[in-house]
Amino acid sequence: MAQKEDYQAVLDQLTAILAEKVSAPGMPVDIYAQEALNLSYYALGDKELLVAKGLQAEYIDSLPVRVGAMQYAQSEWLAVSNSKSEAAKEWNGISEKASVLHRELLHDFRFAYRNDRELKMLVDKIAEGNGNADMIQDLSDMHALGKANPDQLATINKDMSRLDLAAEYAGVLGNLLAKANGVRDDNDKPAKEMRDRAYTYVKEAVDEICMYGKYVFWKDENKVEKYSSAYFRNLRKQKEKETEVSE
């Protein structure tokens, strides 16, 4: 995989970027990557003129590899981000059912254990608090409490399989909540940071090349346009049209 090889080739440079200099993309990464590759093509043709005015040749020579590294880092970040999104969707589906079960068990426990002072206090304690993490812990606690004190539940003909379901929900939802909140293992945590570092590394070369290109070809409007962002140029035109219409 060429992009992965590009990423590995510049990994040392990416990790060496100072944290305060790392920035997030200001436009969609796929568009930025294509603009950077287009710029690489133009700059390669103008390399002699640009270098003669002081541009470091390394910026032109390394730009395709920088872009490849950014594309790989973006793909890695999207994989992590998608995993988080899928976990959030799964959480939404299961947590609603778990919430219904949580209310049901609290209702039954309060009634079944109403005449036992200690058990009633335990149920009241479980009922304290709120939020997703609290609900998960409550389900686990009620499973343990119900299994340890089944006689009172038997008097109200409580379906004990509901306690097993509470334990199942507690186990599944704990992992889902961690993923949905973005808690990842050590290999996943740097994904966004490395994407931003890779983008910053591309931007360094792009900004330098564009600056010199505009300087060298300042008399040639068509040339200058090649050394500027079509994305932002189109955005400006769109805003100008919207302003004209509103007026």
TADA-V487035 format. One line per field, one symbol per residue. ss: DSSP state (a for helix, b for strand, c for the rest). burial: I if it has 16 or more other ideal C-beta (glycine too) atoms within 10 Angstrom, else O. Layout:
ss=???
burial=???
This chain:
ss=caaaaaaaacaaaaaaccaaacccccccaaaaaaaaaaaaaaaaacaaaaaaccccaaaaaaaaaaaaaaaaaaaaaaaaaaaaaaaaaaaaaaaaaaaaaaaaaaaaaaaaccccaaaaaaaaaaaccccaaaaaaaaaaaaaaaaacaaaaaacccccaaaaaaaaaaaaaaaaaaaacccccaaaacaaaaaaaaaaaaaaaaaaaaaaaaaaccccaaaaaacccaaaaaaaaaaaaaaaaac
burial=OOIOOIIOOIOOOIOOIOOOOIOOIOOOIOOIIOIIOOIIOIIOOIOOOIIOOOIOOOIIOIIIIIIIIIIIIIIIIOOIOOOIOOIIOIIOOOIOOIOOIIOOIIOIIOOIIOOOOOIOOIIOOIOOOOOIOOIIOIIIIIIOIIOOIOOIIOOOOIOOOIIOIIIOIIOIIOOIIOIIOOOOOOOIOIIIIIIIIIIIIIIIIIOIIIOIIOOIIOOOOOOIOIIOIOOOOOOOOOOOOOOOOOO
